[in-house]
Amino acid sequence: MAFTFTLFDNPNLLPESWDQLASENIFLSRVYLEVLQLSAPENMECKYIFIFDDNKPIGIALSQFLDVNRLESFGERDRCLRSTARKIIFKNFSSHVLFIGNNMLTGQNAFAFTPGIALFTVLPTLRLAVNAIKSDYAKRGKKIHLTTFKDFDEKDASDFTKAGFDDHLEFSTQPNMIFTIRPDWCAEEDYIHSLSKKYRDQYKRARKKSEGIQKKKLNLEEIIQYENTIYDLYFHVAKNAPFNTFFLSRNHFRTFKEKLKDKFLFYGYFLGDRLIGFNTLVKNGKSMDTYFLGYDETLQREKMLYLNMLYDMIAYSINKGFSEIVFGRTALEIKSSVGAEPMKMYGFLQHGNKLINKNMHWIFNYLEPVTTWQERNPFK
């Protein structure tokens, strides 16, 4: 089966047929890609891959190029030898990274194809498109060090194997935490009633700790009004992560609201007139995707702010009839304690240096040790 592809640099030039293929995933839609075009991290560039079968559009894919050398910080939480080694290796041997997928999100946001298209049959064409992108960057003096396809479930991962990705390292890091909303939950009270006593007590304790905090849905004008505080709260959380490959631009949240309007929700948490935290949500069909958040660390523990945000997201999603919440990776145990379950995700990684690529397995295992955490079951 002979497929062809076309590359685009600007989402405004994508034809309307792109959105027909992206109809099941807002993070592949042209309007979301416009958000990236206008407010992507400074060290990120996107390209858009359109795949055809005899001039008929049958697939779309997103690529993101990241220049890690442009980061001021990789994350400041961990100071161990392994973390230091990872930063040195990234800086010197893996600073130019090409993602097929969205490095800002967790989950399969890499591509979409016409129903009935077998993934393994089209992956070789996607790989040709990736090689064309790498050649384009090479002409501009930017050699791609690492190429990564992310995040796929077990079924999709098997298609990569069928398609001959043996020269890529198959890897799996932290899982995607998915909260499934039961059909018989019609309100937050139904969720609370389903919890065991230990976790109902956790819920009550968290809600009591949050007394005095007002939660407010912010509109575009208010997001702009608080933009500097929002960024400071976000940046504090982001820079204290163990490792980062990007930081959001200051105008990212306002741009998101301008473009996605009611599909993008921004909630501020106030103590008096002071904004002390926020979280964001994206409506994606029947799924609710959690996005970035921020908070004042000095109040986070005292007010159990993060846990209360999780409960608020659950309550809203139940009330509005969503079927699941995509909580993403990180903070696995606390997300598990509210009822989210881990979904293993797979990726495929290739280094441009053949010697390094040959040894990627042990390098990756050293730099990305298995995350140890205790899965919880909060339900009766």
N, C-alpha and C positions, 0 to 999 in steps of 0.2 A: 504494500500500500504506500503510494508516494504522496507524502505531505510536503507542503511548502510553508514558509513563514515570512512575515514582514515585521520589522522592528520600528517602534515609534519612540520618540524622546519626549513627546508632549501629550498629556491626556486630552487636551483640547482638540487634538487632531484625530483622535480615535473615532471611527464610524459608529453609528447608532447600534449596529449589529453586535458591537462589543458588549453592550449592556444586556442584550438578549442572552448571551452566554454567561453573564455575571449575575443573572437574576436571583440565584440562590445564595449569593454571598455579597453583602454590602461592601466588604473590604476589597472586592475586585471591581466594583462599580466605578464608572467614570467620575462621579461626583466625589467619591472618597479619594480617588487618585489625584483629583484636583487639590484636595487638602494637602496631600504629600507634595505636590508641585509647589504650592504656595508656602508651606510651613514645615518641610522636612527638616530633620537635623542638619546642621551645617556640613557635616562630613558624609552626607548621603546623597546619591543620585539614583533616580529610578529610570528604568527602561521597560517598555511594554511589548510583549511578544504576541503576535496574532498568527494563528496557525490555520492553514487552509487545506482542504481536500478538493482539488480541481476547481479552485477559485471560490469554493463554498467555505465560509468560516466555520470551523469546527472546534476551535480551542483558543484560550487566552492564558497568558501567564505574566506574572510580575517579577522583575528582577530589581535588586537593590545593590548598588555598589557602595561600600563603606571604606573610607580612608581613615583607619584607626590612628594614624600619625597626627591627625588634626585634633585629637582629644587632649584636653588639658589634664584629665584624670581618667583612669580606668575604673575607679571605685576605691573608696578609702576604708572600707570596713575591715577587711582581712589584711593582716600584715605578715602572714606566715611565709615560709620559704617557697611553698608551692605557688602561692598567689604572686609572689615576686617573680618567680621563674616564668609564670604564664604571661605576665606583663612584658617581660624582656623578650620572650619568644614572639609575642604578637607584634611588638614594636619593631623588631628587627627582621623577622622572617614571614610574618603573616599580616602585615599592616593593610594590604589591599584585599578586601574580601568581597566576593560576589555571592549574594544570596539569591536563590530562586525560591521565592516566598517572601514573607514579611517579617523582618527581624524585630519589628516593634510589637508583634502580636504572638500569641501562642495558638497553634492549630493550623490546619491545612488552608492557608490563604495564598498558596502558590499559584494555583491554576484551576481552570474549569473547562470541561469538555462537553460536547454534545452527548446526551444520553445514548448509550449503545456503543460508544467508542471505547475499545479496550485500551486501557492506559498504557500497557507495555508496547502497543503498536505505535503510539505517538511519541513516546519518550525519546527515541533516537532523534526525531526531528527537533524536539525541545533542546536536546544536547547540541545539535548543530547550531541552533539559535544562540545558545550560551557561548559556543566557540566564536561565533561572529561578534558577540558583545565583547569577549575577551580580546579579540583582534582589534576592535575599535579602540579599546582603552590602551592597548599596546602602542598603537599609532600615535596616541597622545602622551606617550611616555609613562604610562601607568600599567605596569605588569600586574596581573591578577595573581596573588599568591594562593589564596584559598577559594575554592568554589564549593558552596554548600546548598543542598536541596533540603528544605525543612517545611513543616512538621507533618509526618504522615502516620496513619494507623497501620496496623499489621498487614491488612489487605493491600493497600497501596505500596507498602514497602516490598511486598513479594513481587509486584509488577516491575519495580526497579531492578530486582535480581533477574527477572525474565528478560529485561531489556538490555542486559549486558553491562551493568554498572559494577562489574567485579573489580575495576581499578579504583573504585571509591570505597572509603571506609564507611560501613554501616554502623551508626552509633545511636545510642539512646541516652538522654540525660534526664532531667527532672520531668515528671509526667504533667500532663494538662489536668487540672482539677475541674471536674464537671459536677455541677449540682443538678440532679434530676428532680423536677417538680412533679409530684404525684398527682394523678388525675382527680383524686378526691380532696385535694387541698384547694379550697376556694378563697381562703383568707389566711392571714398570718396566724390566727388562733389555731387553725388546723395543723399548721407546722409545729407550733409550740406544743400542742397536745400530743403530737407523735413522738416527742423527745422523751428519753428516759429521765428519771428524776435528777440524776447528776447533771445532765445537760440543760434541763429546765432551770435548775439552780444557777448554772453558768449564765443562761440567758437573763434571768432576773437580776443577778449580780451586775452584769454588764449594763443593763438598762438603768439600774439604780445609780451606778457610777456616772452615767451620762447626764444626770439631772443638772439643769442649768444651761445645757447646750441646746441651742436652737438650730435645727436643720432647715435649709431653705434651697429651693430650686432656683438657680440663677439664670436669668435671661442674658442675651448677648450684651446688652448695655452694662449689666452688672459684672459680667466676666471681664469686660474691658476695664471697668472701674477698679476691679481688684487684681488686675493682671500682674502687677509686680509682686504682690503678696502671694498670689497663686504660684508664680514661678519659684519664689523662694521656698515655699512649702514643698513643691514638687522636687526641686533641686536638692534639698536637704535629704529627702528619702532616696533619690536616685544616686547621689554621690556616696551614700553609705551602703549601697549594695555591694556584694562581693566583687562584681565585675560588670563593666559596661562597655558597649561598643558604640554608643551614641548618647546624646542628651537632646531633649526636645528644644525647639526654638521657643522664644518667649511668646510669640504670637500664635502658637499651635492651637490652643484651646479656643481662642476667639475665631480662628479660621474654621475649625471643626464645626462650631456652632453656626457660623455664617453659611456654610455649605450644606450641612446635614440637617440643620434646623431641629425639628422635634424628634428626629431619630438619634440625636446626641443629647444626653442628659448630663447636666452639671449640678451637683449638690454641694453647697457650702455649709460648713459647721461653724457656728458662731458662739463665742462666749462674750456676752454683751455685744459691743459693736465690733469686736475683733474676730477676724477670720482665722480659725485655728486649724482647719483641715478641709479637705474636699475629696470627693470621688467622682468618677465619670463612668457613664454607661453608654453602650451603643446598641440600639435595637437592630437585630439582624435576623429578620424573618421571625420564627418562633423561638429563636435563641436570644438571650440577653448576654452580650459580651461586656465583661468588665474591662475598663481601660485604665488610664493612669490615675494615681491619687497622690495626695501629699498631706502632711500633718506636722504640727508642732511637737517635736519629740519630748519637750518638757511636760506636755500635758497628755501625751499618747497613753502612757501606762496608767496614770492616775485616773483618767476618764475612760479607759478601755476603748479608746476611740476607734481603732482599727476593727476590733470585734463588733462594735456597734454598727460600723459601716457595712460589714458583711450581713448582719441581721437586717439592716435597712434595705440592702439590695435584694435579699430573699423576699422580704415582705412586699416590696414593689412588684417584683417579677411574678409572685403568686397572684397578687391583686389584679394584675394586668393580663393574666392568662398565658404567660410564656411557658414553654415546656422544659427549658433548661437554662442554667446560667453557666457561662464559660468563665471560670475564675482564673484560668491561666496557671502558669508555674510560679514558684516561689511561695514562701509561707505555707508549706504543704500541711503541716500539722494543725494549724489553727483553722485552715479551710476545711480540713477533714473533720474537725470538732463541730462544725456547723452542718455537716452532712454531705460535703463534696467528696467525690470518689476519684481516684487517680486513673487516668487513661494514658497508657504508655504511648509515647510518640517516638518516631524514628526519623533519622536524617541520613544523608549521604554526603561525604566530605572527600575532597580531593585537593592535594597540594600540587602546585605547579612544578616544584622541584622533585624529580623522580626518586632521589635518595630519601628525602624527607617523607615523600608519600609512601614509600615502601615500609617505613618505620612508624607510620601514623598511628598504628594500633597502640603501641606501648606509650608513645608520646601523649596521645589523647587520654589514655587511662591514667597517666600520671597527673596531667593537668586538670582532668575532670573526674575526680574520684566519685564513687557511688554515694549518693546522698542517703544518709541514714536518718530515718524519721519513723515515728510510730503512727500508724493509721488508726483513726478513731471511728467508732460507730455510735453516734449520738442517739440513735432511734431505739424505741422499745423493742 
